[in-house]
Amino acid sequence: MLFAAHLRDYEVVGQYTDKWGHRHDSSRVCHQMTKREARDAMQRYLLQHFSDSVDLDAPIKVKVQATK
């Protein structure tokens, strides 16, 4: 239980660019995760669900905030 204090709920917003140059935002709430796990989960979510339109040359930006 060493890391139990770091597990929280996070609101995560991912921003990506599609192949046509349009910016898109997607938000989710990740429960009982560390901040790094929440960020990685959002990147995986965007790549899995929008794999046909994500521009892989443009970075995927992820913002993570703890919920209150």
PDB file with one MODEL, atoms N, CA, C and O in Angstrom:
MODEL        1
ATOM      1  N   MET A   1       0.810  -1.190   0.000  1.00  0.00           N
ATOM      2  CA  MET A   1       0.000   0.000   0.000  1.00  0.00           C
ATOM      3  C   MET A   1       0.858   1.261   0.000  1.00  0.00           C
ATOM      4  O   MET A   1       0.417   2.321   0.445  1.00  0.00           O
ATOM      5  N   LEU A   2       2.047   1.144  -0.486  1.00  0.00           N
ATOM      6  CA  LEU A   2       2.964   2.267  -0.511  1.00  0.00           C
ATOM      7  C   LEU A   2       2.463   3.382  -1.423  1.00  0.00           C
ATOM      8  O   LEU A   2       2.619   4.560  -1.101  1.00  0.00           O
ATOM      9  N   PHE A   3       1.864   3.026  -2.555  1.00  0.00           N
ATOM     10  CA  PHE A   3       1.443   4.019  -3.529  1.00  0.00           C
ATOM     11  C   PHE A   3      -0.047   4.341  -3.452  1.00  0.00           C
ATOM     12  O   PHE A   3      -0.564   5.038  -4.325  1.00  0.00           O
ATOM     13  N   ALA A   4      -0.733   3.866  -2.454  1.00  0.00           N
ATOM     14  CA  ALA A   4      -2.177   4.077  -2.368  1.00  0.00           C
ATOM     15  C   ALA A   4      -2.535   5.553  -2.240  1.00  0.00           C
ATOM     16  O   ALA A   4      -3.614   5.960  -2.670  1.00  0.00           O
ATOM     17  N   ALA A   5      -1.662   6.355  -1.664  1.00  0.00           N
ATOM     18  CA  ALA A   5      -1.951   7.778  -1.505  1.00  0.00           C
ATOM     19  C   ALA A   5      -1.941   8.512  -2.842  1.00  0.00           C
ATOM     20  O   ALA A   5      -2.532   9.586  -2.948  1.00  0.00           O
ATOM     21  N   HIS A   6      -1.290   7.966  -3.860  1.00  0.00           N
ATOM     22  CA  HIS A   6      -1.181   8.622  -5.154  1.00  0.00           C
ATOM     23  C   HIS A   6      -2.335   8.286  -6.090  1.00  0.00           C
ATOM     24  O   HIS A   6      -2.446   8.884  -7.161  1.00  0.00           O
ATOM     25  N   LEU A   7      -3.189   7.352  -5.716  1.00  0.00           N
ATOM     26  CA  LEU A   7      -4.318   6.977  -6.565  1.00  0.00           C
ATOM     27  C   LEU A   7      -5.446   7.967  -6.355  1.00  0.00           C
ATOM     28  O   LEU A   7      -5.921   8.167  -5.237  1.00  0.00           O
ATOM     29  N   ARG A   8      -5.867   8.584  -7.451  1.00  0.00           N
ATOM     30  CA  ARG A   8      -6.925   9.591  -7.402  1.00  0.00           C
ATOM     31  C   ARG A   8      -7.776   9.485  -8.650  1.00  0.00           C
ATOM     32  O   ARG A   8      -7.506   8.674  -9.535  1.00  0.00           O
ATOM     33  N   ASP A   9      -8.799  10.306  -8.713  1.00  0.00           N
ATOM     34  CA  ASP A   9      -9.602  10.448  -9.923  1.00  0.00           C
ATOM     35  C   ASP A   9      -9.097  11.677 -10.669  1.00  0.00           C
ATOM     36  O   ASP A   9      -8.865  12.725 -10.065  1.00  0.00           O
ATOM     37  N   TYR A  10      -8.927  11.546 -11.979  1.00  0.00           N
ATOM     38  CA  TYR A  10      -8.405  12.635 -12.786  1.00  0.00           C
ATOM     39  C   TYR A  10      -9.323  12.914 -13.964  1.00  0.00           C
ATOM     40  O   TYR A  10      -9.868  11.996 -14.577  1.00  0.00           O
ATOM     41  N   GLU A  11      -9.487  14.193 -14.271  1.00  0.00           N
ATOM     42  CA  GLU A  11     -10.166  14.601 -15.491  1.00  0.00           C
ATOM     43  C   GLU A  11      -9.078  14.831 -16.531  1.00  0.00           C
ATOM     44  O   GLU A  11      -8.167  15.630 -16.320  1.00  0.00           O
ATOM     45  N   VAL A  12      -9.179  14.125 -17.657  1.00  0.00           N
ATOM     46  CA  VAL A  12      -8.130  14.136 -18.658  1.00  0.00           C
ATOM     47  C   VAL A  12      -8.703  14.657 -19.969  1.00  0.00           C
ATOM     48  O   VAL A  12      -9.759  14.211 -20.416  1.00  0.00           O
ATOM     49  N   VAL A  13      -7.993  15.612 -20.586  1.00  0.00           N
ATOM     50  CA  VAL A  13      -8.393  16.170 -21.870  1.00  0.00           C
ATOM     51  C   VAL A  13      -7.268  15.894 -22.865  1.00  0.00           C
ATOM     52  O   VAL A  13      -6.118  16.273 -22.640  1.00  0.00           O
ATOM     53  N   GLY A  14      -7.611  15.239 -23.951  1.00  0.00           N
ATOM     54  CA  GLY A  14      -6.644  14.951 -25.005  1.00  0.00           C
ATOM     55  C   GLY A  14      -6.945  15.773 -26.242  1.00  0.00           C
ATOM     56  O   GLY A  14      -8.094  15.860 -26.673  1.00  0.00           O
ATOM     57  N   GLN A  15      -5.913  16.377 -26.813  1.00  0.00           N
ATOM     58  CA  GLN A  15      -6.059  17.175 -28.031  1.00  0.00           C
ATOM     59  C   GLN A  15      -5.204  16.541 -29.112  1.00  0.00           C
ATOM     60  O   GLN A  15      -4.025  16.257 -28.901  1.00  0.00           O
ATOM     61  N   TYR A  16      -5.809  16.323 -30.275  1.00  0.00           N
ATOM     62  CA  TYR A  16      -5.071  15.742 -31.381  1.00  0.00           C
ATOM     63  C   TYR A  16      -5.475  16.412 -32.681  1.00  0.00           C
ATOM     64  O   TYR A  16      -6.517  17.064 -32.758  1.00  0.00           O
ATOM     65  N   THR A  17      -4.653  16.248 -33.689  1.00  0.00           N
ATOM     66  CA  THR A  17      -4.913  16.792 -35.018  1.00  0.00           C
ATOM     67  C   THR A  17      -5.215  15.626 -35.948  1.00  0.00           C
ATOM     68  O   THR A  17      -4.516  14.613 -35.933  1.00  0.00           O
ATOM     69  N   ASP A  18      -6.272  15.776 -36.765  1.00  0.00           N
ATOM     70  CA  ASP A  18      -6.580  14.701 -37.711  1.00  0.00           C
ATOM     71  C   ASP A  18      -5.766  14.887 -38.992  1.00  0.00           C
ATOM     72  O   ASP A  18      -5.000  15.842 -39.125  1.00  0.00           O
ATOM     73  N   LYS A  19      -5.943  13.967 -39.921  1.00  0.00           N
ATOM     74  CA  LYS A  19      -5.157  13.972 -41.163  1.00  0.00           C
ATOM     75  C   LYS A  19      -5.425  15.191 -42.028  1.00  0.00           C
ATOM     76  O   LYS A  19      -4.621  15.521 -42.900  1.00  0.00           O
ATOM     77  N   TRP A  20      -6.543  15.862 -41.799  1.00  0.00           N
ATOM     78  CA  TRP A  20      -6.923  17.015 -42.598  1.00  0.00           C
ATOM     79  C   TRP A  20      -6.554  18.333 -41.922  1.00  0.00           C
ATOM     80  O   TRP A  20      -6.871  19.403 -42.440  1.00  0.00           O
ATOM     81  N   GLY A  21      -5.885  18.263 -40.762  1.00  0.00           N
ATOM     82  CA  GLY A  21      -5.406  19.456 -40.081  1.00  0.00           C
ATOM     83  C   GLY A  21      -6.358  20.062 -39.069  1.00  0.00           C
ATOM     84  O   GLY A  21      -6.074  21.135 -38.536  1.00  0.00           O
ATOM     85  N   HIS A  22      -7.477  19.416 -38.786  1.00  0.00           N
ATOM     86  CA  HIS A  22      -8.439  19.935 -37.810  1.00  0.00           C
ATOM     87  C   HIS A  22      -8.063  19.467 -36.404  1.00  0.00           C
ATOM     88  O   HIS A  22      -7.655  18.321 -36.217  1.00  0.00           O
ATOM     89  N   ARG A  23      -8.203  20.357 -35.413  1.00  0.00           N
ATOM     90  CA  ARG A  23      -7.933  20.021 -34.022  1.00  0.00           C
ATOM     91  C   ARG A  23      -9.195  19.446 -33.375  1.00  0.00           C
ATOM     92  O   ARG A  23     -10.299  19.935 -33.614  1.00  0.00           O
ATOM     93  N   HIS A  24      -9.029  18.418 -32.566  1.00  0.00           N
ATOM     94  CA  HIS A  24     -10.142  17.787 -31.856  1.00  0.00           C
ATOM     95  C   HIS A  24      -9.778  17.625 -30.390  1.00  0.00           C
ATOM     96  O   HIS A  24      -8.617  17.393 -30.051  1.00  0.00           O
ATOM     97  N   ASP A  25     -10.776  17.747 -29.523  1.00  0.00           N
ATOM     98  CA  ASP A  25     -10.608  17.544 -28.087  1.00  0.00           C
ATOM     99  C   ASP A  25     -11.484  16.380 -27.651  1.00  0.00           C
ATOM    100  O   ASP A  25     -12.592  16.188 -28.152  1.00  0.00           O
ATOM    101  N   SER A  26     -10.968  15.621 -26.719  1.00  0.00           N
ATOM    102  CA  SER A  26     -11.732  14.527 -26.142  1.00  0.00           C
ATOM    103  C   SER A  26     -11.439  14.514 -24.646  1.00  0.00           C
ATOM    104  O   SER A  26     -10.280  14.616 -24.242  1.00  0.00           O
ATOM    105  N   SER A  27     -12.478  14.390 -23.822  1.00  0.00           N
ATOM    106  CA  SER A  27     -12.254  14.397 -22.375  1.00  0.00           C
ATOM    107  C   SER A  27     -12.850  13.140 -21.750  1.00  0.00           C
ATOM    108  O   SER A  27     -13.840  12.583 -22.225  1.00  0.00           O
ATOM    109  N   ARG A  28     -12.209  12.722 -20.676  1.00  0.00           N
ATOM    110  CA  ARG A  28     -12.636  11.542 -19.933  1.00  0.00           C
ATOM    111  C   ARG A  28     -12.310  11.746 -18.465  1.00  0.00           C
ATOM    112  O   ARG A  28     -11.528  12.629 -18.112  1.00  0.00           O
ATOM    113  N   VAL A  29     -12.905  10.937 -17.619  1.00  0.00           N
ATOM    114  CA  VAL A  29     -12.548  10.893 -16.205  1.00  0.00           C
ATOM    115  C   VAL A  29     -11.969   9.513 -15.935  1.00  0.00           C
ATOM    116  O   VAL A  29     -12.605   8.494 -16.203  1.00  0.00           O
ATOM    117  N   CYS A  30     -10.762   9.494 -15.405  1.00  0.00           N
ATOM    118  CA  CYS A  30     -10.087   8.236 -15.079  1.00  0.00           C
ATOM    119  C   CYS A  30     -10.119   8.056 -13.564  1.00  0.00           C
ATOM    120  O   CYS A  30      -9.737   8.960 -12.820  1.00  0.00           O
ATOM    121  N   HIS A  31     -10.570   6.899 -13.111  1.00  0.00           N
ATOM    122  CA  HIS A  31     -10.756   6.650 -11.689  1.00  0.00           C
ATOM    123  C   HIS A  31      -9.642   5.786 -11.122  1.00  0.00           C
ATOM    124  O   HIS A  31      -9.183   4.841 -11.763  1.00  0.00           O
ATOM    125  N   GLN A  32      -9.217   6.122  -9.914  1.00  0.00           N
ATOM    126  CA  GLN A  32      -8.249   5.347  -9.135  1.00  0.00           C
ATOM    127  C   GLN A  32      -6.979   5.037  -9.925  1.00  0.00           C
ATOM    128  O   GLN A  32      -6.608   3.875 -10.085  1.00  0.00           O
ATOM    129  N   MET A  33      -6.323   6.075 -10.414  1.00  0.00           N
ATOM    130  CA  MET A  33      -5.087   5.942 -11.178  1.00  0.00           C
ATOM    131  C   MET A  33      -4.086   6.972 -10.689  1.00  0.00           C
ATOM    132  O   MET A  33      -4.437   7.925  -9.994  1.00  0.00           O
ATOM    133  N   THR A  34      -2.846   6.764 -11.061  1.00  0.00           N
ATOM    134  CA  THR A  34      -1.857   7.801 -10.858  1.00  0.00           C
ATOM    135  C   THR A  34      -1.964   8.772 -12.032  1.00  0.00           C
ATOM    136  O   THR A  34      -2.627   8.484 -13.029  1.00  0.00           O
ATOM    137  N   LYS A  35      -1.314   9.908 -11.905  1.00  0.00           N
ATOM    138  CA  LYS A  35      -1.387  10.920 -12.954  1.00  0.00           C
ATOM    139  C   LYS A  35      -0.770  10.397 -14.248  1.00  0.00           C
ATOM    140  O   LYS A  35      -1.300  10.653 -15.329  1.00  0.00           O
ATOM    141  N   ARG A  36       0.323   9.682 -14.156  1.00  0.00           N
ATOM    142  CA  ARG A  36       0.987   9.124 -15.341  1.00  0.00           C
ATOM    143  C   ARG A  36       0.113   8.063 -16.009  1.00  0.00           C
ATOM    144  O   ARG A  36       0.020   8.022 -17.236  1.00  0.00           O
ATOM    145  N   GLU A  37      -0.523   7.213 -15.218  1.00  0.00           N
ATOM    146  CA  GLU A  37      -1.416   6.196 -15.785  1.00  0.00           C
ATOM    147  C   GLU A  37      -2.597   6.828 -16.503  1.00  0.00           C
ATOM    148  O   GLU A  37      -3.019   6.336 -17.549  1.00  0.00           O
ATOM    149  N   ALA A  38      -3.139   7.916 -15.953  1.00  0.00           N
ATOM    150  CA  ALA A  38      -4.266   8.598 -16.579  1.00  0.00           C
ATOM    151  C   ALA A  38      -3.843   9.208 -17.919  1.00  0.00           C
ATOM    152  O   ALA A  38      -4.590   9.138 -18.895  1.00  0.00           O
ATOM    153  N   ARG A  39      -2.658   9.799 -17.967  1.00  0.00           N
ATOM    154  CA  ARG A  39      -2.152  10.390 -19.212  1.00  0.00           C
ATOM    155  C   ARG A  39      -1.930   9.300 -20.265  1.00  0.00           C
ATOM    156  O   ARG A  39      -2.324   9.461 -21.420  1.00  0.00           O
ATOM    157  N   ASP A  40      -1.312   8.213 -19.871  1.00  0.00           N
ATOM    158  CA  ASP A  40      -1.062   7.117 -20.807  1.00  0.00           C
ATOM    159  C   ASP A  40      -2.365   6.473 -21.284  1.00  0.00           C
ATOM    160  O   ASP A  40      -2.479   6.088 -22.448  1.00  0.00           O
ATOM    161  N   ALA A  41      -3.345   6.358 -20.388  1.00  0.00           N
ATOM    162  CA  ALA A  41      -4.640   5.778 -20.766  1.00  0.00           C
ATOM    163  C   ALA A  41      -5.344   6.647 -21.801  1.00  0.00           C
ATOM    164  O   ALA A  41      -5.984   6.124 -22.714  1.00  0.00           O
ATOM    165  N   MET A  42      -5.233   7.961 -21.670  1.00  0.00           N
ATOM    166  CA  MET A  42      -5.855   8.853 -22.648  1.00  0.00           C
ATOM    167  C   MET A  42      -5.159   8.752 -23.998  1.00  0.00           C
ATOM    168  O   MET A  42      -5.828   8.747 -25.031  1.00  0.00           O
ATOM    169  N   GLN A  43      -3.848   8.674 -24.014  1.00  0.00           N
ATOM    170  CA  GLN A  43      -3.139   8.513 -25.285  1.00  0.00           C
ATOM    171  C   GLN A  43      -3.534   7.214 -25.973  1.00  0.00           C
ATOM    172  O   GLN A  43      -3.759   7.197 -27.184  1.00  0.00           O
ATOM    173  N   ARG A  44      -3.621   6.124 -25.212  1.00  0.00           N
ATOM    174  CA  ARG A  44      -4.050   4.839 -25.777  1.00  0.00           C
ATOM    175  C   ARG A  44      -5.484   4.919 -26.296  1.00  0.00           C
ATOM    176  O   ARG A  44      -5.787   4.396 -27.368  1.00  0.00           O
ATOM    177  N   TYR A  45      -6.368   5.572 -25.536  1.00  0.00           N
ATOM    178  CA  TYR A  45      -7.767   5.721 -25.936  1.00  0.00           C
ATOM    179  C   TYR A  45      -7.867   6.451 -27.272  1.00  0.00           C
ATOM    180  O   TYR A  45      -8.583   6.006 -28.169  1.00  0.00           O
ATOM    181  N   LEU A  46      -7.155   7.563 -27.410  1.00  0.00           N
ATOM    182  CA  LEU A  46      -7.209   8.329 -28.651  1.00  0.00           C
ATOM    183  C   LEU A  46      -6.658   7.531 -29.828  1.00  0.00           C
ATOM    184  O   LEU A  46      -7.236   7.548 -30.914  1.00  0.00           O
ATOM    185  N   LEU A  47      -5.556   6.838 -29.619  1.00  0.00           N
ATOM    186  CA  LEU A  47      -4.953   6.069 -30.710  1.00  0.00           C
ATOM    187  C   LEU A  47      -5.816   4.870 -31.108  1.00  0.00           C
ATOM    188  O   LEU A  47      -5.855   4.508 -32.284  1.00  0.00           O
ATOM    189  N   GLN A  48      -6.506   4.252 -30.151  1.00  0.00           N
ATOM    190  CA  GLN A  48      -7.341   3.101 -30.462  1.00  0.00           C
ATOM    191  C   GLN A  48      -8.660   3.503 -31.115  1.00  0.00           C
ATOM    192  O   GLN A  48      -9.087   2.864 -32.077  1.00  0.00           O
ATOM    193  N   HIS A  49      -9.308   4.543 -30.615  1.00  0.00           N
ATOM    194  CA  HIS A  49     -10.636   4.891 -31.100  1.00  0.00           C
ATOM    195  C   HIS A  49     -10.634   5.803 -32.321  1.00  0.00           C
ATOM    196  O   HIS A  49     -11.605   5.825 -33.077  1.00  0.00           O
ATOM    197  N   PHE A  50      -9.567   6.545 -32.520  1.00  0.00           N
ATOM    198  CA  PHE A  50      -9.501   7.458 -33.649  1.00  0.00           C
ATOM    199  C   PHE A  50      -8.299   7.145 -34.531  1.00  0.00           C
ATOM    200  O   PHE A  50      -7.716   8.046 -35.134  1.00  0.00           O
ATOM    201  N   SER A  51      -7.932   5.883 -34.607  1.00  0.00           N
ATOM    202  CA  SER A  51      -6.725   5.481 -35.341  1.00  0.00           C
ATOM    203  C   SER A  51      -6.813   5.780 -36.831  1.00  0.00           C
ATOM    204  O   SER A  51      -5.786   5.975 -37.481  1.00  0.00           O
ATOM    205  N   ASP A  52      -8.015   5.820 -37.377  1.00  0.00           N
ATOM    206  CA  ASP A  52      -8.150   6.083 -38.807  1.00  0.00           C
ATOM    207  C   ASP A  52      -7.990   7.558 -39.156  1.00  0.00           C
ATOM    208  O   ASP A  52      -7.781   7.887 -40.323  1.00  0.00           O
ATOM    209  N   SER A  53      -8.082   8.464 -38.166  1.00  0.00           N
ATOM    210  CA  SER A  53      -8.007   9.886 -38.487  1.00  0.00           C
ATOM    211  C   SER A  53      -6.891  10.649 -37.774  1.00  0.00           C
ATOM    212  O   SER A  53      -6.641  11.803 -38.120  1.00  0.00           O
ATOM    213  N   VAL A  54      -6.216  10.060 -36.803  1.00  0.00           N
ATOM    214  CA  VAL A  54      -5.169  10.770 -36.060  1.00  0.00           C
ATOM    215  C   VAL A  54      -3.939  10.951 -36.950  1.00  0.00           C
ATOM    216  O   VAL A  54      -3.476  10.013 -37.598  1.00  0.00           O
ATOM    217  N   ASP A  55      -3.422  12.186 -36.966  1.00  0.00           N
ATOM    218  CA  ASP A  55      -2.179  12.482 -37.669  1.00  0.00           C
ATOM    219  C   ASP A  55      -1.026  12.080 -36.760  1.00  0.00           C
ATOM    220  O   ASP A  55      -0.807  12.715 -35.728  1.00  0.00           O
ATOM    221  N   LEU A  56      -0.293  11.049 -37.119  1.00  0.00           N
ATOM    222  CA  LEU A  56       0.774  10.535 -36.273  1.00  0.00           C
ATOM    223  C   LEU A  56       2.011  11.429 -36.275  1.00  0.00           C
ATOM    224  O   LEU A  56       2.882  11.270 -35.420  1.00  0.00           O
ATOM    225  N   ASP A  57       2.105  12.361 -37.215  1.00  0.00           N
ATOM    226  CA  ASP A  57       3.232  13.286 -37.237  1.00  0.00           C
ATOM    227  C   ASP A  57       3.038  14.455 -36.278  1.00  0.00           C
ATOM    228  O   ASP A  57       4.011  15.105 -35.896  1.00  0.00           O
ATOM    229  N   ALA A  58       1.810  14.727 -35.889  1.00  0.00           N
ATOM    230  CA  ALA A  58       1.509  15.805 -34.943  1.00  0.00           C
ATOM    231  C   ALA A  58       1.422  15.212 -33.534  1.00  0.00           C
ATOM    232  O   ALA A  58       0.953  14.086 -33.365  1.00  0.00           O
ATOM    233  N   PRO A  59       1.869  15.958 -32.526  1.00  0.00           N
ATOM    234  CA  PRO A  59       1.820  15.425 -31.156  1.00  0.00           C
ATOM    235  C   PRO A  59       0.399  15.363 -30.609  1.00  0.00           C
ATOM    236  O   PRO A  59      -0.460  16.165 -30.977  1.00  0.00           O
ATOM    237  N   ILE A  60       0.171  14.408 -29.735  1.00  0.00           N
ATOM    238  CA  ILE A  60      -1.078  14.320 -28.992  1.00  0.00           C
ATOM    239  C   ILE A  60      -0.830  14.985 -27.647  1.00  0.00           C
ATOM    240  O   ILE A  60       0.009  14.529 -26.870  1.00  0.00           O
ATOM    241  N   LYS A  61      -1.557  16.058 -27.371  1.00  0.00           N
ATOM    242  CA  LYS A  61      -1.381  16.788 -26.120  1.00  0.00           C
ATOM    243  C   LYS A  61      -2.413  16.306 -25.115  1.00  0.00           C
ATOM    244  O   LYS A  61      -3.595  16.179 -25.434  1.00  0.00           O
ATOM    245  N   VAL A  62      -1.956  16.041 -23.902  1.00  0.00           N
ATOM    246  CA  VAL A  62      -2.835  15.539 -22.856  1.00  0.00           C
ATOM    247  C   VAL A  62      -2.681  16.416 -21.619  1.00  0.00           C
ATOM    248  O   VAL A  62      -1.573  16.629 -21.127  1.00  0.00           O
ATOM    249  N   LYS A  63      -3.816  16.924 -21.123  1.00  0.00           N
ATOM    250  CA  LYS A  63      -3.825  17.725 -19.887  1.00  0.00           C
ATOM    251  C   LYS A  63      -4.555  16.924 -18.825  1.00  0.00           C
ATOM    252  O   LYS A  63      -5.639  16.395 -19.070  1.00  0.00           O
ATOM    253  N   VAL A  64      -3.950  16.835 -17.634  1.00  0.00           N
ATOM    254  CA  VAL A  64      -4.491  16.033 -16.543  1.00  0.00           C
ATOM    255  C   VAL A  64      -4.706  16.935 -15.335  1.00  0.00           C
ATOM    256  O   VAL A  64      -3.798  17.656 -14.924  1.00  0.00           O
ATOM    257  N   GLN A  65      -5.924  16.893 -14.759  1.00  0.00           N
ATOM    258  CA  GLN A  65      -6.240  17.626 -13.550  1.00  0.00           C
ATOM    259  C   GLN A  65      -6.966  16.706 -12.587  1.00  0.00           C
ATOM    260  O   GLN A  65      -7.816  15.913 -12.994  1.00  0.00           O
ATOM    261  N   ALA A  66      -6.632  16.815 -11.316  1.00  0.00           N
ATOM    262  CA  ALA A  66      -7.326  16.034 -10.310  1.00  0.00           C
ATOM    263  C   ALA A  66      -8.746  16.549 -10.153  1.00  0.00           C
ATOM    264  O   ALA A  66      -8.968  17.760 -10.156  1.00  0.00           O
ATOM    265  N   THR A  67      -9.711  15.646 -10.016  1.00  0.00           N
ATOM    266  CA  THR A  67     -11.091  16.054  -9.792  1.00  0.00           C
ATOM    267  C   THR A  67     -11.267  16.458  -8.344  1.00  0.00           C
ATOM    268  O   THR A  67     -10.497  16.049  -7.475  1.00  0.00           O
ATOM    269  N   LYS A  68     -12.262  17.247  -8.095  1.00  0.00           N
ATOM    270  CA  LYS A  68     -12.489  17.724  -6.727  1.00  0.00           C
ATOM    271  C   LYS A  68     -13.634  17.022  -6.079  1.00  0.00           C
ATOM    272  O   LYS A  68     -13.960  17.304  -4.926  1.00  0.00           O
TER     273      LYS A  68
ENDMDL
END
